[in-house]
Amino acid sequence: MRFEQFPLRTLALACAVMLGFSAKAASVSFAWNPSPDPRIARYEIWFAANWESFEVRNVGLATAYTLTDLSPGQTYYVLVCSVDILGNR
């Protein structure tokens, strides 16, 4: 998915967590608090090694995720977005 389809400002406002980190290992785990909004249908993890192209993973209603196959020393950007029943972020 090309990132320019979703302007950074729009995603940053719609997403619960936005992280930038340098990988120290081949995987990283993180967790977040669930949204209190009963209309939330799923969470999405958006991640990339640059701001141009994010990969999106649908994690359902899980509130934890592990990114794997990371390259140690590489900087990654991660956003956790909630998506409601209408598909709105």
VOMARTI-944740 format. One record per atom (N, C-alpha, C, O, CB): chain; atom name; x, y, z. Coordinates in steps of 0.001 Angstrom, whole numbers, plus 500000, padded with zeros to 6 digits. Atoms other than C-alpha are relative to their C-alpha. Glycine has a CB too. Example, Ala and Ser with C-alpha at 12.3 -4.5 7.8 and 13.67 -1.06 7.14 Angstrom:
<recs>
<chain->A; name->N; u->500890; v->498810; w->500000>
<chain->A; name->CA; u->512300; v->495500; w->507800>
<chain->A; name->C; u->500900; v->501200; w->500000>
<chain->A; name->O; u->501936; v->501181; w->500665>
<chain->A; name->CB; u->499008; v->500027; w->501246>
<chain->A; name->N; u->499180; v->498810; w->499940>
<chain->A; name->CA; u->513670; v->498940; w->507140>
<chain->A; name->C; u->499230; v->501090; w->500730>
<chain->A; name->O; u->499739; v->502198; w->500899>
<chain->A; name->CB; u->500414; v->500462; w->498585>
</recs>
This chain:
<recs>
<chain->A; name->N; u->500859; v->498824; w->500000>
<chain->A; name->CA; u->500000; v->500000; w->500000>
<chain->A; name->C; u->500895; v->501226; w->500000>
<chain->A; name->O; u->501792; v->501345; w->500835>
<chain->A; name->CB; u->499028; v->500005; w->501227>
<chain->A; name->N; u->499220; v->498775; w->500062>
<chain->A; name->CA; u->501439; v->503347; w->499020>
<chain->A; name->C; u->499523; v->500959; w->501066>
<chain->A; name->O; u->498323; v->501178; w->501236>
<chain->A; name->CB; u->499906; v->500644; w->498612>
<chain->A; name->N; u->500316; v->499134; w->498875>
<chain->A; name->CA; u->501604; v->505745; w->501930>
<chain->A; name->C; u->499296; v->501271; w->499585>
<chain->A; name->O; u->498456; v->501774; w->500331>
<chain->A; name->CB; u->501245; v->500344; w->500743>
<chain->A; name->N; u->500600; v->498726; w->500368>
<chain->A; name->CA; u->500621; v->508839; w->499955>
<chain->A; name->C; u->498475; v->499922; w->499837>
<chain->A; name->O; u->497810; v->500954; w->499749>
<chain->A; name->CB; u->500621; v->500497; w->498719>
<chain->A; name->N; u->501456; v->500136; w->500041>
<chain->A; name->CA; u->497091; v->507422; w->499712>
<chain->A; name->C; u->499371; v->500471; w->501309>
<chain->A; name->O; u->498192; v->500824; w->501345>
<chain->A; name->CB; u->499606; v->498543; w->499717>
<chain->A; name->N; u->500478; v->499591; w->498681>
<chain->A; name->CA; u->496762; v->508305; w->503399>
<chain->A; name->C; u->500965; v->501034; w->500549>
<chain->A; name->O; u->502023; v->500661; w->501056>
<chain->A; name->CB; u->499870; v->498779; w->500969>
<chain->A; name->N; u->499078; v->498977; w->499510>
<chain->A; name->CA; u->498330; v->511644; w->504358>
<chain->A; name->C; u->500410; v->499749; w->501444>
<chain->A; name->O; u->499593; v->499344; w->502271>
<chain->A; name->CB; u->499370; v->501376; w->499876>
<chain->A; name->N; u->499455; v->500235; w->498662>
<chain->A; name->CA; u->500560; v->511404; w->507435>
<chain->A; name->C; u->499170; v->500681; w->501068>
<chain->A; name->O; u->498882; v->500073; w->502099>
<chain->A; name->CB; u->501434; v->500485; w->500080>
<chain->A; name->N; u->500773; v->499276; w->498987>
<chain->A; name->CA; u->498568; v->514046; w->509298>
<chain->A; name->C; u->498686; v->499279; w->500301>
<chain->A; name->O; u->498292; v->499164; w->501462>
<chain->A; name->CB; u->499718; v->501442; w->499534>
<chain->A; name->N; u->501261; v->500722; w->499815>
<chain->A; name->CA; u->495315; v->512117; w->508741>
<chain->A; name->C; u->500224; v->498729; w->500801>
<chain->A; name->O; u->499485; v->498452; w->501746>
<chain->A; name->CB; u->499362; v->499665; w->498643>
<chain->A; name->N; u->499731; v->501242; w->499279>
<chain->A; name->CA; u->496822; v->508828; w->509892>
<chain->A; name->C; u->500413; v->500269; w->501436>
<chain->A; name->O; u->499956; v->499585; w->502352>
<chain->A; name->CB; u->501083; v->499201; w->499292>
<chain->A; name->N; u->499525; v->499710; w->498646>
<chain->A; name->CA; u->498564; v->510369; w->512886>
<chain->A; name->C; u->498852; v->500392; w->500915>
<chain->A; name->O; u->498858; v->500034; w->502092>
<chain->A; name->CB; u->501046; v->501111; w->499971>
<chain->A; name->N; u->501146; v->499599; w->499187>
<chain->A; name->CA; u->495291; v->511885; w->514102>
<chain->A; name->C; u->499067; v->498833; w->500274>
<chain->A; name->O; u->498436; v->498772; w->501329>
<chain->A; name->CB; u->499238; v->501118; w->499317>
<chain->A; name->N; u->500944; v->501103; w->499879>
<chain->A; name->CA; u->493324; v->508686; w->513547>
<chain->A; name->C; u->500565; v->498810; w->500765>
<chain->A; name->O; u->499809; v->497950; w->501215>
<chain->A; name->CB; u->499565; v->499557; w->498637>
<chain->A; name->N; u->499375; v->501168; w->499414>
<chain->A; name->CA; u->495813; v->506269; w->515048>
<chain->A; name->C; u->500328; v->500227; w->501468>
<chain->A; name->O; u->500650; v->501334; w->501899>
<chain->A; name->CB; u->501254; v->499637; w->499233>
<chain->A; name->N; u->499791; v->499917; w->498558>
<chain->A; name->CA; u->496257; v->505493; w->518703>
<chain->A; name->C; u->501470; v->500131; w->500367>
<chain->A; name->O; u->501806; v->500817; w->501333>
<chain->A; name->CB; u->499417; v->498786; w->500677>
<chain->A; name->N; u->498585; v->500033; w->499664>
<chain->A; name->CA; u->500009; v->504952; w->518661>
<chain->A; name->C; u->500819; v->500219; w->498743>
<chain->A; name->O; u->500521; v->499649; w->497693>
<chain->A; name->CB; u->500379; v->498665; w->500674>
<chain->A; name->N; u->499083; v->499820; w->501115>
<chain->A; name->CA; u->502776; v->506177; w->516395>
<chain->A; name->C; u->501412; v->499938; w->500563>
<chain->A; name->O; u->501786; v->500757; w->501403>
<chain->A; name->CB; u->499739; v->501355; w->499243>
<chain->A; name->N; u->498663; v->500225; w->499476>
<chain->A; name->CA; u->506304; v->504925; w->517023>
<chain->A; name->C; u->501035; v->500036; w->498895>
<chain->A; name->O; u->500755; v->499671; w->497753>
<chain->A; name->CB; u->500067; v->498676; w->500733>
<chain->A; name->N; u->498834; v->500161; w->500852>
<chain->A; name->CA; u->509682; v->505235; w->515409>
<chain->A; name->C; u->501059; v->499366; w->500874>
<chain->A; name->O; u->501293; v->499838; w->501987>
<chain->A; name->CB; u->500486; v->501370; w->499375>
<chain->A; name->N; u->499002; v->500663; w->499172>
<chain->A; name->CA; u->512389; v->502880; w->516643>
<chain->A; name->C; u->501055; v->499348; w->499124>
<chain->A; name->O; u->500812; v->499019; w->497963>
<chain->A; name->CB; u->499344; v->498959; w->500917>
<chain->A; name->N; u->498921; v->500723; w->500655>
<chain->A; name->CA; u->515683; v->501330; w->515690>
<chain->A; name->C; u->499975; v->498578; w->500549>
<chain->A; name->O; u->500082; v->498371; w->501757>
<chain->A; name->CB; u->501400; v->500694; w->500235>
<chain->A; name->N; u->500102; v->501397; w->499570>
<chain->A; name->CA; u->515415; v->497542; w->515783>
<chain->A; name->C; u->501296; v->499546; w->500661>
<chain->A; name->O; u->502383; v->499744; w->500118>
<chain->A; name->CB; u->499665; v->499089; w->498805>
<chain->A; name->N; u->498865; v->500572; w->499276>
<chain->A; name->CA; u->517723; v->495913; w->518327>
<chain->A; name->C; u->500041; v->498485; w->499823>
<chain->A; name->O; u->501052; v->497847; w->500116>
<chain->A; name->CB; u->499926; v->500360; w->501495>
<chain->A; name->N; u->500111; v->501445; w->500188>
<chain->A; name->CA; u->516554; v->492384; w->517483>
<chain->A; name->C; u->499152; v->499742; w->498755>
<chain->A; name->O; u->498679; v->500680; w->498114>
<chain->A; name->CB; u->499375; v->499307; w->501264>
<chain->A; name->N; u->500761; v->500364; w->501196>
<chain->A; name->CA; u->514757; v->490498; w->514707>
<chain->A; name->C; u->498497; v->500118; w->500193>
<chain->A; name->O; u->497740; v->499972; w->499234>
<chain->A; name->CB; u->500340; v->498598; w->499588>
<chain->A; name->N; u->501430; v->499828; w->499760>
<chain->A; name->CA; u->511373; v->491053; w->516383>
<chain->A; name->C; u->499796; v->501009; w->501120>
<chain->A; name->O; u->500690; v->501259; w->501929>
<chain->A; name->CB; u->499326; v->498646; w->500350>
<chain->A; name->N; u->500376; v->499088; w->498922>
<chain->A; name->CA; u->509599; v->493545; w->518608>
<chain->A; name->C; u->498512; v->499785; w->500282>
<chain->A; name->O; u->497704; v->499663; w->499362>
<chain->A; name->CB; u->500306; v->501506; w->499622>
<chain->A; name->N; u->501393; v->500168; w->499577>
<chain->A; name->CA; u->506378; v->493119; w->520589>
<chain->A; name->C; u->499517; v->501289; w->500646>
<chain->A; name->O; u->500287; v->501975; w->501318>
<chain->A; name->CB; u->499850; v->498803; w->500984>
<chain->A; name->N; u->500587; v->498833; w->499360>
<chain->A; name->CA; u->504061; v->495899; w->521679>
<chain->A; name->C; u->498522; v->499748; w->500235>
<chain->A; name->O; u->497915; v->498883; w->499603>
<chain->A; name->CB; u->500212; v->501269; w->499146>
<chain->A; name->N; u->501406; v->500149; w->499627>
<chain->A; name->CA; u->500604; v->496270; w->523211>
<chain->A; name->C; u->499411; v->501380; w->500230>
<chain->A; name->O; u->500138; v->502345; w->500464>
<chain->A; name->CB; u->499840; v->499110; w->501270>
<chain->A; name->N; u->500700; v->498735; w->499811>
<chain->A; name->CA; u->497996; v->499004; w->523561>
<chain->A; name->C; u->498704; v->499727; w->500729>
<chain->A; name->O; u->498219; v->498596; w->500760>
<chain->A; name->CB; u->499735; v->500710; w->498646>
<chain->A; name->N; u->501292; v->500117; w->499324>
<chain->A; name->CA; u->494853; v->499653; w->525549>
<chain->A; name->C; u->498893; v->499990; w->498957>
<chain->A; name->O; u->498970; v->500713; w->497964>
<chain->A; name->CB; u->499791; v->501161; w->501014>
<chain->A; name->N; u->501105; v->500026; w->500961>
<chain->A; name->CA; u->491613; v->498806; w->523759>
<chain->A; name->C; u->499234; v->501320; w->500010>
<chain->A; name->O; u->499171; v->502009; w->501028>
<chain->A; name->CB; u->499048; v->498837; w->500310>
<chain->A; name->N; u->500832; v->498804; w->500087>
<chain->A; name->CA; u->489443; v->501656; w->522550>
<chain->A; name->C; u->498703; v->499758; w->500775>
<chain->A; name->O; u->498147; v->498661; w->500721>
<chain->A; name->CB; u->499701; v->500368; w->498510>
<chain->A; name->N; u->501276; v->500154; w->499301>
<chain->A; name->CA; u->486386; v->502273; w->524745>
<chain->A; name->C; u->498800; v->500117; w->499048>
<chain->A; name->O; u->497666; v->499849; w->499447>
<chain->A; name->CB; u->499887; v->501046; w->501106>
<chain->A; name->N; u->501071; v->499813; w->500982>
<chain->A; name->CA; u->484356; v->502968; w->521580>
<chain->A; name->C; u->499438; v->498633; w->499581>
<chain->A; name->O; u->500181; v->497823; w->499027>
<chain->A; name->CB; u->500525; v->500786; w->498754>
<chain->A; name->N; u->500575; v->501309; w->500341>
<chain->A; name->CA; u->481942; v->500013; w->521064>
<chain->A; name->C; u->499879; v->499763; w->498496>
<chain->A; name->O; u->499599; v->498645; w->498064>
<chain->A; name->CB; u->498638; v->499865; w->500632>
<chain->A; name->N; u->500103; v->500164; w->501462>
<chain->A; name->CA; u->481927; v->500658; w->517303>
<chain->A; name->C; u->501290; v->499497; w->499362>
<chain->A; name->O; u->501328; v->499267; w->498153>
<chain->A; name->CB; u->499612; v->501314; w->499360>
<chain->A; name->N; u->498731; v->500459; w->500557>
<chain->A; name->CA; u->485539; v->499521; w->516897>
<chain->A; name->C; u->499855; v->498551; w->499545>
<chain->A; name->O; u->499440; v->497684; w->500313>
<chain->A; name->CB; u->501148; v->500141; w->501039>
<chain->A; name->N; u->500119; v->501336; w->500581>
<chain->A; name->CA; u->485626; v->496489; w->514597>
<chain->A; name->C; u->501335; v->499273; w->499940>
<chain->A; name->O; u->501382; v->498043; w->499957>
<chain->A; name->CB; u->499411; v->500090; w->498614>
<chain->A; name->N; u->498686; v->500629; w->500102>
<chain->A; name->CA; u->489379; v->495912; w->514365>
<chain->A; name->C; u->501095; v->501041; w->500213>
<chain->A; name->O; u->500841; v->502245; w->500245>
<chain->A; name->CB; u->500171; v->499307; w->498628>
<chain->A; name->N; u->498815; v->499148; w->499957>
<chain->A; name->CA; u->492869; v->497306; w->514763>
<chain->A; name->C; u->500882; v->499646; w->498810>
<chain->A; name->O; u->500905; v->498502; w->498356>
<chain->A; name->CB; u->500778; v->499831; w->501350>
<chain->A; name->N; u->499037; v->500208; w->501069>
<chain->A; name->CA; u->495427; v->497727; w->512014>
<chain->A; name->C; u->501376; v->500440; w->500481>
<chain->A; name->O; u->501511; v->501454; w->501166>
<chain->A; name->CB; u->499587; v->500773; w->498719>
<chain->A; name->N; u->498614; v->499636; w->499753>
<chain->A; name->CA; u->499198; v->497767; w->512382>
<chain->A; name->C; u->500564; v->500455; w->498661>
<chain->A; name->O; u->500575; v->499694; w->497694>
<chain->A; name->CB; u->500833; v->498798; w->500616>
<chain->A; name->N; u->499341; v->499445; w->501187>
<chain->A; name->CA; u->500879; v->500000; w->509803>
<chain->A; name->C; u->501481; v->500084; w->500339>
<chain->A; name->O; u->501840; v->500677; w->501356>
<chain->A; name->CB; u->499406; v->501424; w->499589>
<chain->A; name->N; u->498572; v->499915; w->499703>
<chain->A; name->CA; u->504651; v->499595; w->509618>
<chain->A; name->C; u->500815; v->500098; w->498719>
<chain->A; name->O; u->500412; v->499616; w->497661>
<chain->A; name->CB; u->500450; v->498790; w->500821>
<chain->A; name->N; u->499121; v->499801; w->501151>
<chain->A; name->CA; u->507502; v->500530; w->507314>
<chain->A; name->C; u->501396; v->500352; w->500463>
<chain->A; name->O; u->501604; v->500771; w->501602>
<chain->A; name->CB; u->499455; v->501097; w->499077>
<chain->A; name->N; u->498628; v->499584; w->499743>
<chain->A; name->CA; u->511217; v->501124; w->507143>
<chain->A; name->C; u->500244; v->501393; w->499421>
<chain->A; name->O; u->501332; v->501948; w->499575>
<chain->A; name->CB; u->500996; v->498984; w->499403>
<chain->A; name->N; u->499922; v->498622; w->500515>
<chain->A; name->CA; u->510532; v->504459; w->505386>
<chain->A; name->C; u->498584; v->500559; w->499950>
<chain->A; name->O; u->497614; v->499819; w->500121>
<chain->A; name->CB; u->500683; v->500054; w->498572>
<chain->A; name->N; u->501309; v->499345; w->499998>
<chain->A; name->CA; u->507688; v->506966; w->505106>
<chain->A; name->C; u->499259; v->499865; w->498682>
<chain->A; name->O; u->498157; v->500395; w->498548>
<chain->A; name->CB; u->500159; v->501454; w->500328>
<chain->A; name->N; u->500620; v->500049; w->501320>
<chain->A; name->CA; u->506892; v->506093; w->501497>
<chain->A; name->C; u->499056; v->498829; w->499788>
<chain->A; name->O; u->498120; v->498927; w->498995>
<chain->A; name->CB; u->501052; v->499956; w->498968>
<chain->A; name->N; u->500806; v->501184; w->500265>
<chain->A; name->CA; u->505371; v->502638; w->501711>
<chain->A; name->C; u->499788; v->499204; w->501286>
<chain->A; name->O; u->500720; v->498596; w->501811>
<chain->A; name->CB; u->500667; v->499120; w->498927>
<chain->A; name->N; u->500339; v->500733; w->498782>
<chain->A; name->CA; u->503600; v->501119; w->504708>
<chain->A; name->C; u->499349; v->498676; w->499640>
<chain->A; name->O; u->498615; v->498574; w->498657>
<chain->A; name->CB; u->499067; v->500833; w->500903>
<chain->A; name->N; u->500695; v->501273; w->500093>
<chain->A; name->CA; u->502531; v->497516; w->505060>
<chain->A; name->C; u->498938; v->500013; w->501091>
<chain->A; name->O; u->499184; v->500502; w->502194>
<chain->A; name->CB; u->500988; v->498771; w->500151>
<chain->A; name->N; u->501118; v->499979; w->499048>
<chain->A; name->CA; u->499185; v->497020; w->506803>
<chain->A; name->C; u->499643; v->498571; w->500394>
<chain->A; name->O; u->499502; v->497694; w->499541>
<chain->A; name->CB; u->498760; v->500726; w->499392>
<chain->A; name->N; u->500443; v->501293; w->499486>
<chain->A; name->CA; u->498240; v->494077; w->509022>
<chain->A; name->C; u->498728; v->500198; w->500808>
<chain->A; name->O; u->498685; v->501015; w->501728>
<chain->A; name->CB; u->501104; v->499331; w->500865>
<chain->A; name->N; u->501248; v->500003; w->499244>
<chain->A; name->CA; u->494690; v->493522; w->510237>
<chain->A; name->C; u->500182; v->499014; w->501147>
<chain->A; name->O; u->500419; v->497829; w->500916>
<chain->A; name->CB; u->498760; v->499619; w->499094>
<chain->A; name->N; u->499799; v->500882; w->498845>
<chain->A; name->CA; u->494963; v->492143; w->513781>
<chain->A; name->C; u->498700; v->499741; w->500765>
<chain->A; name->O; u->498722; v->499291; w->501911>
<chain->A; name->CB; u->501037; v->500603; w->500942>
<chain->A; name->N; u->501281; v->500233; w->499339>
<chain->A; name->CA; u->491248; v->491943; w->514558>
<chain->A; name->C; u->499875; v->500861; w->501243>
<chain->A; name->O; u->500244; v->502036; w->501223>
<chain->A; name->CB; u->499841; v->498521; w->500362>
<chain->A; name->N; u->500154; v->499255; w->498753>
<chain->A; name->CA; u->490459; v->492986; w->518120>
<chain->A; name->C; u->501136; v->499735; w->500997>
<chain->A; name->O; u->501041; v->500098; w->502170>
<chain->A; name->CB; u->498674; v->499652; w->500638>
<chain->A; name->N; u->498830; v->500229; w->499144>
<chain->A; name->CA; u->493828; v->491860; w->519495>
<chain->A; name->C; u->500579; v->501344; w->500438>
<chain->A; name->O; u->500505; v->502327; w->499700>
<chain->A; name->CB; u->501081; v->499153; w->499257>
<chain->A; name->N; u->499385; v->498767; w->499495>
<chain->A; name->CA; u->495592; v->494475; w->521624>
<chain->A; name->C; u->501493; v->499808; w->500249>
<chain->A; name->O; u->502090; v->500505; w->501068>
<chain->A; name->CB; u->499307; v->500455; w->501294>
<chain->A; name->N; u->498552; v->500220; w->499956>
<chain->A; name->CA; u->499119; v->493123; w->521211>
<chain->A; name->C; u->500415; v->499421; w->498653>
<chain->A; name->O; u->499624; v->498769; w->497972>
<chain->A; name->CB; u->500411; v->499039; w->501188>
<chain->A; name->N; u->499513; v->500494; w->501285>
<chain->A; name->CA; u->501276; v->492299; w->518204>
<chain->A; name->C; u->501515; v->499898; w->500055>
<chain->A; name->O; u->502171; v->500665; w->500760>
<chain->A; name->CB; u->499551; v->500925; w->498833>
<chain->A; name->N; u->498554; v->500147; w->500128>
<chain->A; name->CA; u->504788; v->491101; w->517388>
<chain->A; name->C; u->500380; v->500137; w->498536>
<chain->A; name->O; u->499906; v->499379; w->497689>
<chain->A; name->CB; u->500481; v->498637; w->500571>
<chain->A; name->N; u->499427; v->499860; w->501339>
<chain->A; name->CA; u->506594; v->492342; w->514293>
<chain->A; name->C; u->501218; v->499096; w->499940>
<chain->A; name->O; u->502048; v->499115; w->500849>
<chain->A; name->CB; u->500377; v->501499; w->499675>
<chain->A; name->N; u->498877; v->500917; w->500138>
<chain->A; name->CA; u->509055; v->489736; w->513046>
<chain->A; name->C; u->500769; v->500305; w->498717>
<chain->A; name->O; u->500363; v->501145; w->497914>
<chain->A; name->CB; u->499511; v->498537; w->500004>
<chain->A; name->N; u->499138; v->499862; w->501183>
<chain->A; name->CA; u->511781; v->489494; w->510411>
<chain->A; name->C; u->500541; v->501419; w->499840>
<chain->A; name->O; u->500692; v->501910; w->498722>
<chain->A; name->CB; u->499232; v->499604; w->498746>
<chain->A; name->N; u->499422; v->498660; w->500042>
<chain->A; name->CA; u->513189; v->492904; w->511329>
<chain->A; name->C; u->501510; v->499902; w->499816>
<chain->A; name->O; u->502126; v->498905; w->500192>
<chain->A; name->CB; u->499659; v->500789; w->501288>
<chain->A; name->N; u->498553; v->499923; w->500162>
<chain->A; name->CA; u->516731; v->493919; w->510406>
<chain->A; name->C; u->500575; v->500853; w->501130>
<chain->A; name->O; u->500291; v->502049; w->501195>
<chain->A; name->CB; u->500381; v->500589; w->498604>
<chain->A; name->N; u->499411; v->499213; w->498907>
<chain->A; name->CA; u->518699; v->494970; w->513521>
<chain->A; name->C; u->500754; v->501217; w->499456>
<chain->A; name->O; u->501492; v->501124; w->498475>
<chain->A; name->CB; u->500952; v->499122; w->500843>
<chain->A; name->N; u->499381; v->498749; w->500417>
<chain->A; name->CA; u->519867; v->498581; w->513221>
<chain->A; name->C; u->499144; v->500834; w->499065>
<chain->A; name->O; u->499378; v->502033; w->498913>
<chain->A; name->CB; u->501294; v->499715; w->499345>
<chain->A; name->N; u->500897; v->499293; w->500908>
<chain->A; name->CA; u->517123; v->499501; w->510747>
<chain->A; name->C; u->498947; v->500753; w->500811>
<chain->A; name->O; u->498430; v->500226; w->501796>
<chain->A; name->CB; u->499326; v->499014; w->499006>
<chain->A; name->N; u->501075; v->499239; w->499357>
<chain->A; name->CA; u->514678; v->502233; w->511796>
<chain->A; name->C; u->498667; v->499602; w->499378>
<chain->A; name->O; u->498544; v->499505; w->498157>
<chain->A; name->CB; u->500238; v->501537; w->499862>
<chain->A; name->N; u->501351; v->500344; w->500445>
<chain->A; name->CA; u->511001; v->501263; w->511578>
<chain->A; name->C; u->499009; v->500998; w->500573>
<chain->A; name->O; u->499232; v->501569; w->501640>
<chain->A; name->CB; u->499625; v->498556; w->500422>
<chain->A; name->N; u->501093; v->499134; w->499572>
<chain->A; name->CA; u->507836; v->503331; w->511871>
<chain->A; name->C; u->498749; v->499143; w->500111>
<chain->A; name->O; u->498436; v->498366; w->499209>
<chain->A; name->CB; u->499785; v->501197; w->499007>
<chain->A; name->N; u->501167; v->500835; w->499728>
<chain->A; name->CA; u->504703; v->501786; w->513372>
<chain->A; name->C; u->498843; v->500876; w->500458>
<chain->A; name->O; u->499017; v->501768; w->501289>
<chain->A; name->CB; u->500325; v->498923; w->501066>
<chain->A; name->N; u->501221; v->499340; w->499555>
<chain->A; name->CA; u->501149; v->503061; w->513728>
<chain->A; name->C; u->498984; v->498921; w->500343>
<chain->A; name->O; u->498875; v->497919; w->499637>
<chain->A; name->CB; u->499444; v->500978; w->498909>
<chain->A; name->N; u->501098; v->500892; w->499633>
<chain->A; name->CA; u->498297; v->501293; w->515513>
<chain->A; name->C; u->498722; v->500807; w->499806>
<chain->A; name->O; u->498507; v->501822; w->500470>
<chain->A; name->CB; u->500139; v->499454; w->501495>
<chain->A; name->N; u->501232; v->499274; w->500322>
<chain->A; name->CA; u->494948; v->502366; w->514086>
<chain->A; name->C; u->498785; v->499165; w->500371>
<chain->A; name->O; u->498764; v->497952; w->500164>
<chain->A; name->CB; u->499957; v->500370; w->498505>
<chain->A; name->N; u->501279; v->500659; w->499780>
<chain->A; name->CA; u->491455; v->501525; w->515219>
<chain->A; name->C; u->499122; v->500288; w->498793>
<chain->A; name->O; u->499181; v->501370; w->498211>
<chain->A; name->CB; u->499323; v->500481; w->501328>
<chain->A; name->N; u->500904; v->499882; w->501144>
<chain->A; name->CA; u->488861; v->500954; w->512503>
<chain->A; name->C; u->498605; v->499649; w->500481>
<chain->A; name->O; u->498394; v->498596; w->501082>
<chain->A; name->CB; u->500441; v->499073; w->498809>
<chain->A; name->N; u->501354; v->500279; w->499526>
<chain->A; name->CA; u->485145; v->501220; w->513190>
<chain->A; name->C; u->499232; v->499098; w->499038>
<chain->A; name->O; u->499768; v->498684; w->498011>
<chain->A; name->CB; u->499241; v->501300; w->500202>
<chain->A; name->N; u->500807; v->500933; w->500794>
<chain->A; name->CA; u->482336; v->499084; w->511759>
<chain->A; name->C; u->499707; v->500500; w->498594>
<chain->A; name->O; u->499325; v->499715; w->497726>
<chain->A; name->CB; u->498705; v->499724; w->500703>
<chain->A; name->N; u->500203; v->499434; w->501332>
<chain->A; name->CA; u->482014; v->501461; w->508783>
<chain->A; name->C; u->501308; v->500108; w->499215>
<chain->A; name->O; u->501311; v->500555; w->498068>
<chain->A; name->CB; u->499353; v->501371; w->500112>
<chain->A; name->N; u->498709; v->499935; w->500659>
<chain->A; name->CA; u->485714; v->501226; w->507952>
<chain->A; name->C; u->500749; v->501302; w->500218>
<chain->A; name->O; u->501795; v->501528; w->499610>
<chain->A; name->CB; u->499820; v->499784; w->498557>
<chain->A; name->N; u->499324; v->498735; w->499703>
<chain->A; name->CA; u->486612; v->504650; w->509330>
<chain->A; name->C; u->501138; v->499794; w->500973>
<chain->A; name->O; u->501019; v->499024; w->501927>
<chain->A; name->CB; u->499016; v->501016; w->500563>
<chain->A; name->N; u->498859; v->500035; w->499072>
<chain->A; name->CA; u->489998; v->505098; w->510992>
<chain->A; name->C; u->499880; v->501142; w->500952>
<chain->A; name->O; u->500732; v->501310; w->501824>
<chain->A; name->CB; u->501350; v->500061; w->499255>
</recs>
